[in-house]
């Protein structure tokens, strides 16, 4: 690894760390000695990189630095391309366009040795499926409510076409193979529920933010899903 490549790789590693990381850990990831790492940290700091920390405690890269393009190896390139292909197949028009734009930006900055992995990947997404039922309410309306953390009034029909009006706290959109769903807290049921987007005939923001942080509510939902999944496979002791 050349010196320039090593310095750029060190910046990328630090960018991926949300908490201070020790010199020993960094040196191990980069496969260099701690002495070399200290020298690289000092050089990057002298060049203006906002690296904070000290020996024995750890280092962290603060915001405020425009980093050079990502240096991706073949496996990392293929993982990103595969993910973006899935988005293109399963996302709505907005996400499909965003995936294409992101792929073009990545292609423009990849190192020459990674370009082949982009053009001729060894992994491919499966078939796109049978398409999605048409939505009456644009997903952009739901997506905006999620970002605003706004309560959403929806007119919904269940699998038996029984209509109901719900006041939900939209947390995330789920893109499954054949349907799209909203993960939400339902005030009517006082519980987490998922709603198929194609069964929503109307949706309007109530103008009120739901309490708490969306990230915290999603974390609780994920834990509940894990418990439900674990319970499903627990042997019956009776």
C-alpha positions in Angstrom: 0.0 0.0 0.0 1.4 3.4 -1.0 1.7 6.1 1.6 -1.0 8.3 -0.1 -3.3 5.3 -0.3 -2.6 4.5 3.4 -3.4 8.1 4.5 -6.7 8.1 2.5 -7.6 4.7 3.8 -7.0 5.9 7.4 -9.4 8.8 6.8 -12.0 6.5 5.5 -11.7 4.2 8.5 -11.9 7.1 10.9 -15.0 8.4 9.1 -16.7 5.1 9.7 -16.2 5.3 13.5 -18.7 7.2 15.6 -16.6 6.9 18.8 -12.9 7.2 19.5 -10.9 4.2 18.4 -7.5 3.3 19.8 -4.3 3.4 17.9 -3.9 -0.4 18.3 -7.3 -1.0 16.7 -6.5 1.3 13.8 -3.1 -0.1 13.2 -4.6 -3.6 13.2 -7.2 -2.7 10.6 -4.7 -1.0 8.4 -2.1 -3.8 9.0 0.6 -1.3 10.0 2.6 -0.7 13.1 1.4 1.7 15.8 4.5 3.8 15.3 3.5 4.3 11.6 0.0 5.1 12.6 1.0 7.8 15.0 3.1 9.3 12.3 0.2 9.2 9.8 -2.1 10.8 12.4 0.3 13.6 12.9 0.7 14.2 9.2 -3.0 14.2 8.5 -3.5 16.6 11.5 -0.8 18.9 10.1 -2.7 18.9 6.7 -5.8 20.1 8.5 -7.8 16.9 9.1 -9.9 17.4 12.2 -8.7 14.3 14.1 -9.0 14.6 17.8 -7.7 12.4 20.5 -4.5 11.2 22.0 -2.4 8.1 22.4 -3.9 5.6 24.8 -7.3 7.1 24.6 -8.4 7.0 21.0 -8.9 9.1 17.9 -12.1 10.4 16.2 -12.6 12.3 13.0 -14.9 15.3 13.6 -17.1 16.9 11.0 -15.7 19.7 8.8 -13.5 17.8 6.4 -14.3 17.3 2.7 -12.9 13.8 2.2 -11.7 12.5 -1.2 -13.8 9.9 -3.0 -14.3 6.6 -1.3 -11.7 4.0 -2.0 -13.7 0.8 -2.5 -12.3 -2.7 -3.1 -14.1 -5.1 -5.4 -16.2 -6.7 -2.7 -17.4 -3.3 -1.4 -18.2 -2.1 -4.9 -20.3 -5.2 -5.6 -22.1 -4.9 -2.3 -23.1 -1.3 -3.2 -24.0 -2.1 -6.8 -26.2 -5.0 -5.6 -28.0 -2.9 -3.1 -28.6 -0.1 -5.6 -29.9 -2.7 -8.2 -32.4 -3.9 -5.6 -33.5 -0.4 -4.9 -34.0 0.2 -8.7 -36.2 -2.9 -8.9 -38.2 -2.5 -5.7 -38.2 1.3 -5.0 -40.7 3.8 -6.2 -39.9 6.3 -8.9 -38.1 8.6 -6.6 -35.9 6.0 -5.1 -35.2 4.3 -8.5 -34.0 7.7 -9.8 -31.9 8.3 -6.7 -30.3 4.8 -7.1 -29.4 5.6 -10.7 -27.9 8.9 -9.7 -25.9 7.4 -6.8 -24.5 4.7 -9.1 -23.4 7.3 -11.6 -21.6 9.3 -8.9 -19.9 6.2 -7.6 -18.8 5.2 -11.1 -17.3 8.6 -11.6 -15.0 8.4 -8.6 -14.0 4.7 -8.4 -10.4 3.7 -8.7 -9.5 2.0 -12.0 -9.1 -1.4 -10.3 -12.6 -1.3 -9.0 -14.2 -0.3 -12.3 -14.4 -3.9 -13.5 -16.3 -4.9 -10.4 -18.8 -2.2 -11.3 -19.1 -3.2 -15.0 -19.0 -6.9 -14.5 -20.2 -7.8 -11.0 -20.0 -11.4 -9.8 -23.3 -10.9 -7.9 -26.7 -10.0 -9.4 -30.2 -9.3 -8.0 -32.9 -11.8 -8.6 -35.9 -11.1 -11.0 -37.9 -8.0 -10.3 -41.0 -9.9 -9.3 -44.5 -9.4 -10.5 -44.8 -5.6 -9.8 -46.6 -3.8 -7.1 -50.3 -2.9 -6.7 -51.0 0.7 -7.6 -51.0 3.2 -4.8 -53.8 5.8 -4.6 -51.7 7.9 -2.2 -48.3 8.8 -3.6 -45.4 7.4 -1.5 -43.9 10.9 -1.4 -46.8 12.0 0.9 -46.0 9.1 3.3 -42.3 9.7 3.0 -42.7 13.4 3.9 -44.8 12.5 6.9 -42.1 10.1 8.1 -39.5 12.8 7.8 -41.7 15.3 9.6 -42.5 12.8 12.3 -46.1 13.9 11.7 -49.2 12.0 12.7 -51.1 10.8 9.6 -54.8 10.3 9.2 -55.4 7.4 6.8 -58.5 5.7 5.3 -57.6 2.0 5.2 -59.1 -1.3 4.1 -58.0 -4.6 5.5 -57.6 -7.9 3.6 -61.3 -8.4 3.8 -61.9 -4.9 2.4 -63.4 -3.7 5.7 -62.7 0.1 5.9 -61.5 2.0 8.9 -60.0 5.3 9.7 -56.7 5.3 11.5 -54.4 7.9 13.1 -50.9 6.5 12.8 -47.4 7.6 13.6 -45.5 6.6 10.4 -42.0 5.3 11.2 -40.7 3.7 8.0 -41.6 2.5 4.5 -40.9 -1.2 3.8 -40.3 -2.4 0.3 -41.1 -6.2 0.1 -41.0 -8.4 -2.9 -44.6 -7.8 -3.9 -46.0 -5.2 -1.6 -45.0 -2.0 0.1 -45.9 -1.3 3.7 -45.8 1.4 6.4 -44.4 0.6 9.8 -46.3 2.7 12.2 -47.8 3.1 15.7 -51.6 2.9 15.4 -53.5 5.0 18.0 -56.6 2.9 17.4 -55.0 -0.4 18.3 -52.4 1.2 20.7 -49.8 -1.0 19.2 -47.3 -1.2 16.3 -48.9 -2.2 13.0 -48.0 -2.5 9.4 -50.2 -1.1 6.6 -50.1 -2.0 3.0 -49.7 1.2 1.0 -52.0 0.0 -1.8 -54.9 -0.4 0.7 -54.7 3.3 1.8 -57.3 5.4 -0.1 -56.5 8.7 1.6 -53.8 10.1 3.8 -53.4 13.6 5.4 -51.0 15.0 7.9 -52.8 16.0 11.0 -50.4 18.8 11.6 -49.1 17.4 14.9 -45.8 15.8 15.6 -46.0 12.5 17.4 -44.1 12.3 20.7 -40.6 10.9 21.1 -37.9 10.3 18.5 -38.6 8.2 15.5 -35.3 6.3 15.9 -36.3 5.3 19.5 -39.7 4.1 18.3 -38.2 2.1 15.5 -35.7 0.5 17.9 -38.6 -0.6 20.2 -40.4 -2.0 17.1 -37.4 -4.0 16.0 -37.0 -5.5 19.5 -40.7 -6.4 19.5 -40.3 -8.1 16.1 -37.3 -10.0 17.4 -39.2 -11.2 20.4 -42.1 -12.2 18.2 -39.9 -14.1 15.9 -38.1 -15.9 18.8 -41.4 -16.9 20.3 -42.6 -18.3 17.1 -39.8 -20.9 17.1 -39.8 -21.7 20.8 -40.7 -25.3 21.4 -44.0 -25.9 23.1 -43.4 -27.3 26.6 -46.9 -28.5 27.2 
